[in-house]
Amino acid sequence: MKTLLLTLVVVTIVCLDL
């Protein structure tokens, strides 16, 4: 669902920030 996609996007951003 869109919620899952949004979560994946947030996780990716956090990983890139690290």
Summary of the structure (lengths in Angstrom):
residues: 18
radius of gyration: 8.1
end to end distance: 26.2
largest distance: 26.2
contacts: 29
relative contact order: 0.19
helix: 89%
strand: 0%
